[in-house]
Amino acid sequence: MNATELRTEAAVRTGAAGAAILAASLGCCALGVLAVIGDASKSAARLLSFWKPTGPLSGVSTLAILIWLIAWFVLHRLWRDRDCALRKVSLAAGVLLAVAFLLTFPPFEDLLPGK
Amino acid sequence: MQITWRDLMTATHGMFFGGLFLMAVFGMVVLLAQSLGTRGELQRTQAALRWERVYLVVIVLLGWAAVLSGAYIVYPWYRALPPPGADLAGYPQRLLLSDPRTAGWHTLGMEWKEHVAWFAPMLITAAAWILIRFQSAGQEMRRVRITVAAFALTALLATAIAAGLGALIDKNAPVSGGSIIHLSRGAE
C-alpha cells in the first residue's frame, strides 16, 4: 500500500465496518456455544425450546440473533467515529467463525464433556 | 398435476429461498473478487450503485426467508412425533432414525444443517450493510472489502453445507403430506 492509499484509508473510518464484522462472528460463535448447551442435557433443551414445534433450535437461534444484534449495537456505538485495528478484528472474526463451525459439527460436539 | 402443501413449502424453502440465496451469494463473491482485482477507482453510475444496493438487500431478505421458513415451517413437520403405530413415512426424522443405515442423515446431516445454516444470513447481513455503507469509499476500503469477501465465502460454504445436506436428507425421507393442491386437471 502506498502513502496516498494509506492517507485515504485513514480518512474513511473503519470502526463501523469492524463492529459489523466482529459482531456477526460473535453471533455465529454464540450459536455454536448455544447449540452445544442445548444438546448437553434434556433440561437445557427444554429451556431453549421457545417454540415447541421447532424445539431447542428456536431458542438457540433466537438467543444467537439477540447476542449478535446487541454486540453490533454496542460495538457500533463504541467504534463508529474512529478507526479500528482491522487486521486484529479480522483475525478475531476468523477464529470465532472457525470455533463456530467446529461447535456445530456433530462429531466434534460428541467429543465434548457430558456427551 | 398436483402437489401437497408440505411439498410446496419445502420446495419454496429449499429451491426458491435457499437456491436463489446460494446463487446470489456466489454472485456477491464474484463481484467482490472482481472489485478486488481492479486497479484504481471503479467507475460506476448512480443507477449501477442503486441496483447494487437493491441486489444486496434482496440477498439479505432471501437468506432470512430461507432460515426462518426452514426453522418455523418445514422443520416442525420434519421432527414431529408420530402417534403409536403410525406410518413413519409422514415423520421423516423418526423414519431416518428407525434404520441404522439412514440414522446418520439425521444425527450428522440434520444436526449440522439446522445450526450451520444460520451463519449465512448473519454474515451476509453484516457484509451487505458494510458494502452499502461504504459503497462510495471504493478502493480506499480495500482491507474491509477483503474481509467482506472472506465473510461472503464463509456464508457460501455454510449455505452449500445446509442446502446440500437438506437436499440429500429430503431424498431419503421427504417432508410430504398435508392438503393437496391441484395445479392442473390433466388429460382425462
Contacts between the chains, C-beta under 8 A, distances in Angstrom:
chain1	res1	chain2	res2	distance
A	1	B	142	7.9
A	5	B	139	7.6
A	5	B	140	7.3
A	5	B	142	7.6
A	8	B	140	4.3
A	9	B	140	5.3
A	9	B	141	7.1
A	9	B	142	7.6
A	9	B	143	7.3
A	11	B	140	7.2
A	12	B	134	6.9
A	12	B	137	4.9
A	12	B	140	5.2
A	12	B	141	5.9
A	14	B	141	7.3
A	14	B	143	7.5
A	14	B	144	6.0
A	16	B	130	7.9
A	16	B	133	6.5
A	17	B	130	4.8
A	17	B	133	7.5
A	17	B	134	6.4
A	17	B	141	7.2
A	17	B	144	4.5
A	17	B	147	7.7
A	17	B	148	8.0
A	20	B	126	4.3
A	20	B	129	5.6
A	20	B	130	5.4
A	21	B	126	6.3
A	21	B	130	7.4
A	21	B	147	5.7
A	21	B	148	7.9
A	21	B	151	7.0
A	23	B	126	7.0
A	24	B	122	5.0
A	24	B	123	5.3
A	24	B	125	7.2
A	24	B	126	3.7
A	24	B	151	7.1
A	27	B	122	4.9
A	28	B	118	7.7
A	28	B	119	4.7
A	28	B	122	6.0
A	28	B	123	7.0
A	31	B	115	6.3
A	31	B	118	5.6
A	31	B	119	7.2
A	32	B	115	7.2
A	35	B	115	4.7
A	39	B	111	8.0
A	51	B	72	7.3
A	53	B	72	8.0
A	53	B	75	8.0
A	53	B	76	3.5
A	53	B	79	7.9
A	53	B	80	7.7
A	54	B	71	5.5
A	54	B	72	6.0
A	54	B	75	5.6
A	54	B	76	5.7
A	54	B	79	7.9
A	55	B	79	6.3
A	57	B	71	5.8
A	57	B	75	6.7
A	57	B	114	5.5
A	57	B	115	7.6
A	58	B	71	7.0
A	58	B	72	7.8
A	60	B	115	7.1
A	61	B	67	7.5
A	61	B	71	6.3
A	61	B	118	5.4
A	64	B	118	6.6
A	64	B	122	7.8
A	65	B	118	8.0
A	65	B	122	7.4
A	68	B	122	5.6
A	72	B	126	7.7
A	86	B	143	5.2
A	86	B	144	6.6
A	86	B	147	7.0
A	87	B	143	7.6
A	89	B	147	7.8
A	90	B	143	7.9
A	90	B	146	7.9
A	90	B	147	4.6
A	90	B	150	7.4
A	93	B	147	7.1
A	93	B	151	7.9
A	94	B	150	7.4
A	97	B	119	7.5
A	97	B	154	5.8
A	100	B	119	6.5
A	101	B	116	7.0
A	101	B	119	7.8
A	101	B	158	7.9
A	104	B	112	6.1
A	104	B	115	4.0
A	104	B	116	5.0
A	105	B	112	6.0
A	106	B	107	6.4
A	106	B	108	5.1
A	106	B	111	4.6
A	106	B	112	5.6
A	107	B	108	7.1
A	109	B	111	7.9
